[in-house]
């Protein structure tokens, strides 16, 4: 009797165990078919920025991190390590390429040696949603993967134009005799206008202007001169602005990105796409308010005469596109082709 009871008990246990395992397998299959993922633990993604906070250029990046971490609880956590104090802006893109960090918020001007085609982001139409629509982001992703092993996810700082700040007023588009800071997005135009150039990092601007290492610095309108207190060592702001736009790209190590679950990638990409209109609107407003503060602090705006302004515009638009196309024929002519109908003249 006891033997029969034990046998029946064992059969019941085996039955319930079988049912339980079947339910678990069905749930896992449902998740897989739905594109989901069974999370043993939260996925952590390390992130660095090229700029040290507090800094206006990190404002939307930090908001993005907060939103993703709130929405991704139990799935993904972006571990934002910091900015230039963690990895210099000239080195952080390479560190992401090499897998030291998973993601970076940076600018092509400081990784143009790794992916020269990325420079076109400055000259492309400013509207982030339009760039995605016309296929600019898709080409950028292809070339970033090919050249530096990084996935191109978008931009989280864009909207400001660029200007030139100087110690003495610039009254013509003839820059002969002037020594100016440059990074790749400026070089073709500056040389066309006759300037001699030297490459500086952003923290070096103040000292270089103060000591006369350079006469002028092309830079983001408003935010950078304000944050770096360049109004203390320069006096003039050149108008019209350069016809180029801030481009702070958000990159991920391609192998790390491709290995993430599809729903995690979707969560991150959906957040970037949702923020694109507000990123552009936010920084456009910041540009004008920051420049107004520079004027309040004693800087003066100088306007180029119409003929000189036309030459200045040409140097940083058609001429630069032409030179970039000659230097990088595999990608730039195609990029220019999709951008050209949307560029202002």
C-alpha positions, -999 to 999 in steps of 0.1 A, spaced: 0 0 0 27 24 10 47 15 -21 17 23 -43 11 56 -25 47 66 -30 45 57 -66 14 79 -70 31 108 -52 61 105 -75 38 105 -106 20 137 -93 53 154 -87 66 145 -121 33 157 -136 34 191 -119 71 195 -127 64 188 -163 35 213 -164 57 240 -147 85 236 -171 61 237 -200 47 270 -188 82 285 -184 92 273 -219 60 288 -233 66 321 -216 102 322 -229 90 314 -264 64 341 -263 91 366 -253 114 356 -281 86 357 -307 77 392 -294 113 403 -298 117 404 -260 144 391 -238 145 373 -205 167 395 -183 188 378 -157 202 412 -147 201 448 -160 224 455 -189 249 483 -181 263 505 -208 292 529 -200 291 563 -215 315 593 -217 311 628 -231 337 649 -248 328 678 -225 329 682 -187 298 693 -169 284 717 -160 283 726 -197 254 735 -219 264 710 -246 258 681 -222 223 693 -212 203 671 -235 227 642 -232 221 641 -194 184 644 -199 186 615 -224 204 593 -199 179 601 -172 150 592 -194 165 559 -206 174 548 -171 139 556 -159 122 538 -187 147 510 -189 145 498 -153 152 461 -152 164 461 -188 192 487 -193 212 512 -173 234 538 -189 264 544 -166 274 580 -174 310 583 -163 316 619 -171 334 641 -196 369 653 -204 380 645 -168 375 608 -176 388 607 -211 400 637 -232 378 646 -262 406 637 -286 408 602 -271 373 591 -261 361 581 -296 391 558 -300 384 543 -265 349 535 -276 362 520 -308 385 498 -287 358 488 -263 371 506 -232 337 524 -230 305 514 -247 292 549 -258 305 584 -264 289 618 -269 315 637 -290 321 658 -321 336 649 -355 360 678 -353 380 657 -328 377 623 -344 380 633 -380 412 613 -383 393 581 -375 363 589 -398 369 619 -420 335 617 -436 319 625 -403 329 661 -409 300 665 -433 276 665 -403 285 702 -397 276 711 -433 244 690 -436 210 705 -431 205 714 -394 171 697 -389 178 663 -371 145 647 -382 152 657 -418 187 641 -417 172 608 -406 145 610 -432 168 617 -462 191 588 -452 220 609 -438 221 589 -406 221 556 -425 252 566 -445 269 579 -413 262 546 -396 277 527 -426 309 548 -428 314 549 -390 312 511 -388 336 507 -417 362 533 -406 361 531 -368 339 502 -357 312 524 -342 275 525 -347 262 560 -354 230 565 -333 223 602 -339 230 636 -323 221 651 -289 236 685 -293 227 704 -325 212 738 -334 238 765 -330 258 781 -358 295 788 -356 312 822 -356 347 836 -352 357 855 -321 388 877 -322 409 901 -303 407 927 -331 377 934 -355 376 913 -387 363 935 -415 369 915 -446 369 879 -458 407 882 -465 422 864 -435 458 868 -447 480 876 -417 456 861 -392 465 830 -372 434 810 -362 425 778 -344 413 750 -366 399 715 -365 389 696 -397 355 712 -403 371 747 -405 404 740 -423 394 741 -460 374 773 -456 400 791 -434 428 783 -459 407 794 -488 404 828 -470 441 830 -464 444 822 -427 473 803 -411 461 777 -387 470 758 -355 449 731 -339 438 736 -303 415 718 -279 386 737 -263 403 742 -229 433 758 -247 412 786 -263 415 810 -234 453 807 -230 460 808 -267 440 841 -271 454 856 -240 490 849 -250 486 858 -287 492 822 -299 461 828 -321 444 860 -332 410 844 -335 390 812 -328 362 798 -349 338 783 -324 302 776 -315 281 808 -312 274 817 -276 278 786 -255 315 778 -257 327 815 -255 304 820 -225 313 788 -207 351 793 -213 349 830 -204 365 839 -237 349 874 -234 378 881 -210 405 876 -237 386 885 -269 365 914 -280 347 908 -313 321 884 -327 320 880 -364 287 881 -384 272 866 -405 276 832 -387 293 804 -406 267 783 -425 276 752 -405 258 737 -374 269 721 -342 272 683 -345 276 663 -313 274 627 -324 263 599 -302 283 567 -310 284 532 -297 309 504 -300 294 485 -330 300 450 -316 285 460 -282 255 477 -298 248 448 -322 249 423 -294 222 441 -274 187 427 -272 164 442 -299 141 457 -273 170 475 -256 182 489 -289 147 500 -297 142 517 -263 174 537 -269 168 546 -305 132 556 -298 144 580 -271 170 596 -294 144 600 -322 118 614 -299 143 640 -285 156 652 -319 131 680 -324 136 693 -289 174 691 -291 174 713 -322 149 738 -308 167 739 -274 201 747 -288 189 772 -313 174 792 -285 205 788 -264 227 802 -292 209 835 -292 206 839 -255 242 830 -250 254 855 -276 233 882 -260 250 875 -227 284 879 -244 274 913 -257 263 922 -221 298 913 -210 313 938 -234 318 918 -267 309 936 -299 294 921 -331 311 931 -364 292 926 -397 310 918 -429 300 939 -459 277 920 -483 304 912 -509 328 899 -482 299 880 -465 292 862 -498 328 851 -501 329 840 -464 297 820 -470 311 803 -501 343 793 -482 323 774 -456 297 759 -479 302 751 -516 340 753 -515 343 731 -485 318 705 -500 339 705 -531 371 699 -513 356 672 -491 342 655 -522 377 655 -538 393 641 -507 367 614 -500 351 604 -533 336 572 -520 310 587 -497 310 626 -497 295 631 -532 266 608 -522 262 627 -489 263 660 -506 237 648 -532 211 640 -505 219 672 -485 221 698 -513 184 702 -520 179 712 -483 208 736 -479 203 773 -477 221 796 -501 
